[in-house]
Amino acid sequence: MNFLLSLMSFANFVFYPLVIGTIVAVIIEQILRRISNTEWDADRKMVNRAMAVRKYLYRQAWIFNIIWFVCYAIILFMVKPPVNQMPDMIWQG
């Protein structure tokens, strides 16, 4: 249980910087696309590098988000309270 909570805390800690990094990478990629010339090899490499960084950060954010939800589902299953049956009050007189 402590391991799952620690894993969830780490996933939560890493998720938000990855989302912010993805947004910054999208902005940088769009700026590079506007100012670069697609015919030049150096500019094409810069745009490809920016696109690779954006895709990497986006995938990592999804992975940590999925890890958090899986841990949350496991904890919900483990801590599920027992089902309380209703007392049979009608037939008690």
C-alpha positions in Angstrom: 0.0 0.0 0.0 2.8 2.4 0.9 4.5 1.6 -2.4 1.4 2.4 -4.4 1.0 5.7 -2.5 4.6 6.6 -3.1 4.3 5.7 -6.8 1.2 7.8 -7.0 2.9 10.7 -5.3 5.9 10.5 -7.7 3.6 10.3 -10.7 1.7 13.3 -9.5 4.9 15.2 -8.9 6.3 14.4 -12.4 3.0 14.9 -14.3 2.7 18.7 -14.0 6.3 19.6 -15.0 5.9 17.3 -18.0 2.7 19.1 -19.1 4.3 22.5 -18.7 7.3 21.3 -20.6 5.0 20.0 -23.4 3.3 23.4 -23.7 6.7 25.1 -23.8 7.9 22.6 -26.4 4.8 23.3 -28.6 5.5 27.0 -28.4 9.2 26.6 -29.3 8.3 24.2 -32.1 5.8 26.6 -33.6 8.3 29.5 -33.4 10.9 27.4 -35.1 8.5 26.4 -37.8 7.6 30.1 -38.5 11.2 31.3 -38.7 12.8 28.4 -40.4 13.2 27.6 -44.1 12.3 24.0 -44.9 14.8 23.9 -47.7 17.8 24.3 -45.4 19.0 21.2 -43.8 20.0 22.8 -40.5 16.6 24.4 -40.0 14.9 21.1 -40.8 17.0 19.4 -38.1 16.1 22.0 -35.6 12.3 21.6 -36.3 12.7 17.8 -36.1 14.5 18.0 -32.8 11.9 20.3 -31.4 9.1 18.0 -32.6 10.9 15.0 -31.0 11.2 16.7 -27.7 7.5 17.7 -27.8 6.5 14.1 -28.6 8.7 12.7 -25.9 7.3 15.0 -23.2 3.7 14.3 -24.3 4.2 10.6 -24.2 5.8 10.7 -20.8 3.0 12.8 -19.4 0.5 10.2 -20.7 2.5 7.4 -19.2 2.7 9.0 -15.7 -1.0 9.9 -15.9 -1.9 6.2 -16.7 0.4 5.0 -13.9 -1.4 7.3 -11.5 -4.9 6.1 -12.5 -3.9 2.4 -12.4 -2.5 2.8 -8.9 -5.6 4.7 -7.9 -7.8 1.8 -9.2 -5.7 -0.7 -7.3 -6.0 1.2 -4.1 -9.7 1.6 -4.5 -10.0 -2.1 -5.0 -7.8 -2.9 -2.0 -9.5 -0.5 0.4 -13.0 -1.3 -0.7 -15.3 -1.4 2.4 -17.2 -4.6 3.1 -20.8 -4.7 1.9 -23.2 -4.1 4.8 -26.4 -6.1 4.6 -29.6 -4.4 5.7 -31.0 -5.9 8.9 -34.2 -7.8 8.4 -36.4 -5.5 10.5 -39.7 -6.4 8.9 -39.9 -9.9 10.3 -38.7 -9.1 13.8 -42.2 -8.5 15.2 
